[in-house]
Amino acid sequence: MSRIVLLLFVVMLLSACSGPSWEHPSGFDKKRLMEDTGECKVYARDMAKEQSKNIKMSTVAPHAGVAEAFIVYGMFQDLFVNCMEVKGWTKVEK
């Protein structure tokens, strides 16, 4: 399980380097974006970690750990985007 958390952390770091832009209807600045992004990453990480405890993967299945890591990463992404949207941000693909 610790390898999965490490893999998730590495993927999160890589995904933070590039990706969509976010816009807020109130015209918030980059500082506010960074604050909200940080809060949502912490929230998504904690919730994905908690929810991953309910994943039951076969330990004998080949690459079960990799499959579990992708599932957890998908949960993280969904939780992060939902958090940003609750804060009023809109994802803009460029």
Buried (B, 14 or more C-beta within 10 A) or exposed (E): EEEBBEBBEEBBEEBEEEEEEBBBEEEBEEEBBEEBBEEBBEBBBEBBBEBBEEBEBEEEEEEBBEBBBBBBBEBBBEBBBBBBEEBEBEEEEE
